[in-house]
Amino acid sequence: MKLTAEISCYPLQDNYLDPIRWFIGRVDSYANIERKTNAMATQVCGEYGDVMSMLAVEMQAAHEKWGKAVFVCKFIGGELDLSHSE
């Protein structure tokens, strides 16, 4: 089963762009997960277990490296076209 997720990261520090860029770069290392980023959030799509495993690993890594951060996630079962726009 496919899963599409939207993730927003809010690092609780003045230099917030570095942790966000770092997180997106880490997401890109997963060849089996499609990623699209805009000014507000990052969307990812892949197999359900792959997406959830990636999020668990990378959110923990972000907290360990950068300290406190808020992650806001929305999930929808299925595969959405991440290139769609209106």
PyMOL commands that place a pseudoatom at each C-alpha (Angstrom):
pseudoatom trace, name=CA, resn=MET, resi=1, chain=A, elem=C, hetatm=0, pos=[0.000, 0.000, 0.000]
pseudoatom trace, name=CA, resn=LYS, resi=2, chain=A, elem=C, hetatm=0, pos=[1.209, 3.490, -0.846]
pseudoatom trace, name=CA, resn=LEU, resi=3, chain=A, elem=C, hetatm=0, pos=[1.270, 6.404, 1.586]
pseudoatom trace, name=CA, resn=THR, resi=4, chain=A, elem=C, hetatm=0, pos=[1.535, 10.123, 0.916]
pseudoatom trace, name=CA, resn=ALA, resi=5, chain=A, elem=C, hetatm=0, pos=[2.633, 12.390, 3.757]
pseudoatom trace, name=CA, resn=GLU, resi=6, chain=A, elem=C, hetatm=0, pos=[3.111, 16.115, 4.170]
pseudoatom trace, name=CA, resn=ILE, resi=7, chain=A, elem=C, hetatm=0, pos=[5.757, 17.173, 6.687]
pseudoatom trace, name=CA, resn=SER, resi=8, chain=A, elem=C, hetatm=0, pos=[6.538, 20.590, 8.121]
pseudoatom trace, name=CA, resn=CYS, resi=9, chain=A, elem=C, hetatm=0, pos=[9.538, 21.031, 10.408]
pseudoatom trace, name=CA, resn=TYR, resi=10, chain=A, elem=C, hetatm=0, pos=[9.772, 23.927, 12.849]
pseudoatom trace, name=CA, resn=PRO, resi=11, chain=A, elem=C, hetatm=0, pos=[13.198, 23.928, 14.567]
pseudoatom trace, name=CA, resn=LEU, resi=12, chain=A, elem=C, hetatm=0, pos=[13.111, 25.826, 17.837]
pseudoatom trace, name=CA, resn=GLN, resi=13, chain=A, elem=C, hetatm=0, pos=[16.210, 27.892, 17.173]
pseudoatom trace, name=CA, resn=ASP, resi=14, chain=A, elem=C, hetatm=0, pos=[17.127, 31.161, 15.470]
pseudoatom trace, name=CA, resn=ASN, resi=15, chain=A, elem=C, hetatm=0, pos=[19.007, 29.470, 12.612]
pseudoatom trace, name=CA, resn=TYR, resi=16, chain=A, elem=C, hetatm=0, pos=[16.030, 27.391, 11.464]
pseudoatom trace, name=CA, resn=LEU, resi=17, chain=A, elem=C, hetatm=0, pos=[16.909, 26.978, 7.768]
pseudoatom trace, name=CA, resn=ASP, resi=18, chain=A, elem=C, hetatm=0, pos=[19.963, 24.758, 8.303]
pseudoatom trace, name=CA, resn=PRO, resi=19, chain=A, elem=C, hetatm=0, pos=[18.042, 21.990, 10.116]
pseudoatom trace, name=CA, resn=ILE, resi=20, chain=A, elem=C, hetatm=0, pos=[15.248, 22.112, 7.522]
pseudoatom trace, name=CA, resn=ARG, resi=21, chain=A, elem=C, hetatm=0, pos=[17.680, 21.844, 4.597]
pseudoatom trace, name=CA, resn=TRP, resi=22, chain=A, elem=C, hetatm=0, pos=[19.543, 19.072, 6.408]
pseudoatom trace, name=CA, resn=PHE, resi=23, chain=A, elem=C, hetatm=0, pos=[16.306, 17.110, 6.939]
pseudoatom trace, name=CA, resn=ILE, resi=24, chain=A, elem=C, hetatm=0, pos=[15.255, 17.478, 3.288]
pseudoatom trace, name=CA, resn=GLY, resi=25, chain=A, elem=C, hetatm=0, pos=[18.699, 16.333, 2.169]
pseudoatom trace, name=CA, resn=ARG, resi=26, chain=A, elem=C, hetatm=0, pos=[18.377, 13.234, 4.319]
pseudoatom trace, name=CA, resn=VAL, resi=27, chain=A, elem=C, hetatm=0, pos=[14.936, 12.478, 2.866]
pseudoatom trace, name=CA, resn=ASP, resi=28, chain=A, elem=C, hetatm=0, pos=[16.489, 12.674, -0.608]
pseudoatom trace, name=CA, resn=SER, resi=29, chain=A, elem=C, hetatm=0, pos=[18.829, 9.798, 0.245]
pseudoatom trace, name=CA, resn=TYR, resi=30, chain=A, elem=C, hetatm=0, pos=[15.878, 7.373, 0.130]
pseudoatom trace, name=CA, resn=ALA, resi=31, chain=A, elem=C, hetatm=0, pos=[15.684, 6.275, -3.514]
pseudoatom trace, name=CA, resn=ASN, resi=32, chain=A, elem=C, hetatm=0, pos=[12.327, 4.554, -2.978]
pseudoatom trace, name=CA, resn=ILE, resi=33, chain=A, elem=C, hetatm=0, pos=[10.589, 7.689, -1.667]
pseudoatom trace, name=CA, resn=GLU, resi=34, chain=A, elem=C, hetatm=0, pos=[9.456, 10.537, -3.930]
pseudoatom trace, name=CA, resn=ARG, resi=35, chain=A, elem=C, hetatm=0, pos=[9.849, 14.046, -2.494]
pseudoatom trace, name=CA, resn=LYS, resi=36, chain=A, elem=C, hetatm=0, pos=[8.459, 17.451, -3.440]
pseudoatom trace, name=CA, resn=THR, resi=37, chain=A, elem=C, hetatm=0, pos=[9.127, 20.579, -1.384]
pseudoatom trace, name=CA, resn=ASN, resi=38, chain=A, elem=C, hetatm=0, pos=[7.436, 23.967, -1.540]
pseudoatom trace, name=CA, resn=ALA, resi=39, chain=A, elem=C, hetatm=0, pos=[7.627, 27.067, 0.642]
pseudoatom trace, name=CA, resn=MET, resi=40, chain=A, elem=C, hetatm=0, pos=[5.352, 25.584, 3.316]
pseudoatom trace, name=CA, resn=ALA, resi=41, chain=A, elem=C, hetatm=0, pos=[6.038, 21.861, 3.549]
pseudoatom trace, name=CA, resn=THR, resi=42, chain=A, elem=C, hetatm=0, pos=[7.584, 18.747, 2.068]
pseudoatom trace, name=CA, resn=GLN, resi=43, chain=A, elem=C, hetatm=0, pos=[5.457, 16.004, 0.559]
pseudoatom trace, name=CA, resn=VAL, resi=44, chain=A, elem=C, hetatm=0, pos=[6.714, 12.433, 0.309]
pseudoatom trace, name=CA, resn=CYS, resi=45, chain=A, elem=C, hetatm=0, pos=[5.197, 9.357, -1.279]
pseudoatom trace, name=CA, resn=GLY, resi=46, chain=A, elem=C, hetatm=0, pos=[6.202, 5.708, -1.217]
pseudoatom trace, name=CA, resn=GLU, resi=47, chain=A, elem=C, hetatm=0, pos=[5.335, 2.351, 0.244]
pseudoatom trace, name=CA, resn=TYR, resi=48, chain=A, elem=C, hetatm=0, pos=[3.587, 2.752, 3.592]
pseudoatom trace, name=CA, resn=GLY, resi=49, chain=A, elem=C, hetatm=0, pos=[6.266, 1.000, 5.646]
pseudoatom trace, name=CA, resn=ASP, resi=50, chain=A, elem=C, hetatm=0, pos=[9.101, 2.785, 3.838]
pseudoatom trace, name=CA, resn=VAL, resi=51, chain=A, elem=C, hetatm=0, pos=[7.631, 6.253, 4.477]
pseudoatom trace, name=CA, resn=MET, resi=52, chain=A, elem=C, hetatm=0, pos=[6.865, 5.568, 8.131]
pseudoatom trace, name=CA, resn=SER, resi=53, chain=A, elem=C, hetatm=0, pos=[10.304, 4.019, 8.734]
pseudoatom trace, name=CA, resn=MET, resi=54, chain=A, elem=C, hetatm=0, pos=[12.033, 6.957, 7.053]
pseudoatom trace, name=CA, resn=LEU, resi=55, chain=A, elem=C, hetatm=0, pos=[10.089, 9.447, 9.163]
pseudoatom trace, name=CA, resn=ALA, resi=56, chain=A, elem=C, hetatm=0, pos=[10.910, 7.602, 12.393]
pseudoatom trace, name=CA, resn=VAL, resi=57, chain=A, elem=C, hetatm=0, pos=[14.625, 7.431, 11.571]
pseudoatom trace, name=CA, resn=GLU, resi=58, chain=A, elem=C, hetatm=0, pos=[14.981, 10.968, 10.259]
pseudoatom trace, name=CA, resn=MET, resi=59, chain=A, elem=C, hetatm=0, pos=[12.890, 12.739, 12.887]
pseudoatom trace, name=CA, resn=GLN, resi=60, chain=A, elem=C, hetatm=0, pos=[14.929, 11.023, 15.604]
pseudoatom trace, name=CA, resn=ALA, resi=61, chain=A, elem=C, hetatm=0, pos=[18.174, 11.964, 13.818]
pseudoatom trace, name=CA, resn=ALA, resi=62, chain=A, elem=C, hetatm=0, pos=[17.008, 15.581, 13.531]
pseudoatom trace, name=CA, resn=HIS, resi=63, chain=A, elem=C, hetatm=0, pos=[16.185, 15.777, 17.236]
pseudoatom trace, name=CA, resn=GLU, resi=64, chain=A, elem=C, hetatm=0, pos=[19.530, 14.230, 18.166]
pseudoatom trace, name=CA, resn=LYS, resi=65, chain=A, elem=C, hetatm=0, pos=[21.502, 16.591, 15.898]
pseudoatom trace, name=CA, resn=TRP, resi=66, chain=A, elem=C, hetatm=0, pos=[19.571, 19.861, 16.221]
pseudoatom trace, name=CA, resn=GLY, resi=67, chain=A, elem=C, hetatm=0, pos=[17.663, 19.604, 19.496]
pseudoatom trace, name=CA, resn=LYS, resi=68, chain=A, elem=C, hetatm=0, pos=[14.058, 20.633, 19.884]
pseudoatom trace, name=CA, resn=ALA, resi=69, chain=A, elem=C, hetatm=0, pos=[11.897, 20.864, 16.779]
pseudoatom trace, name=CA, resn=VAL, resi=70, chain=A, elem=C, hetatm=0, pos=[8.213, 20.482, 16.035]
pseudoatom trace, name=CA, resn=PHE, resi=71, chain=A, elem=C, hetatm=0, pos=[7.189, 18.165, 13.186]
pseudoatom trace, name=CA, resn=VAL, resi=72, chain=A, elem=C, hetatm=0, pos=[3.673, 18.506, 11.822]
pseudoatom trace, name=CA, resn=CYS, resi=73, chain=A, elem=C, hetatm=0, pos=[2.590, 15.633, 9.571]
pseudoatom trace, name=CA, resn=LYS, resi=74, chain=A, elem=C, hetatm=0, pos=[-0.523, 14.828, 7.561]
pseudoatom trace, name=CA, resn=PHE, resi=75, chain=A, elem=C, hetatm=0, pos=[-1.054, 11.389, 6.059]
pseudoatom trace, name=CA, resn=ILE, resi=76, chain=A, elem=C, hetatm=0, pos=[-3.304, 10.053, 3.337]
pseudoatom trace, name=CA, resn=GLY, resi=77, chain=A, elem=C, hetatm=0, pos=[-3.459, 6.426, 2.351]
pseudoatom trace, name=CA, resn=GLY, resi=78, chain=A, elem=C, hetatm=0, pos=[-2.635, 6.059, -1.315]
pseudoatom trace, name=CA, resn=GLU, resi=79, chain=A, elem=C, hetatm=0, pos=[-0.392, 7.662, -3.875]
pseudoatom trace, name=CA, resn=LEU, resi=80, chain=A, elem=C, hetatm=0, pos=[-0.991, 11.291, -4.790]
pseudoatom trace, name=CA, resn=ASP, resi=81, chain=A, elem=C, hetatm=0, pos=[0.553, 13.041, -7.783]
pseudoatom trace, name=CA, resn=LEU, resi=82, chain=A, elem=C, hetatm=0, pos=[3.090, 15.302, -6.068]
pseudoatom trace, name=CA, resn=SER, resi=83, chain=A, elem=C, hetatm=0, pos=[3.548, 17.333, -9.250]
pseudoatom trace, name=CA, resn=HIS, resi=84, chain=A, elem=C, hetatm=0, pos=[-0.138, 18.324, -9.344]
pseudoatom trace, name=CA, resn=SER, resi=85, chain=A, elem=C, hetatm=0, pos=[-0.925, 22.027, -9.050]
pseudoatom trace, name=CA, resn=GLU, resi=86, chain=A, elem=C, hetatm=0, pos=[-3.901, 24.262, -9.737]
for i in range(1, 86): cmd.bond("trace and resi %d" % i, "trace and resi %d" % (i + 1))
show_as sticks, trace
zoom trace
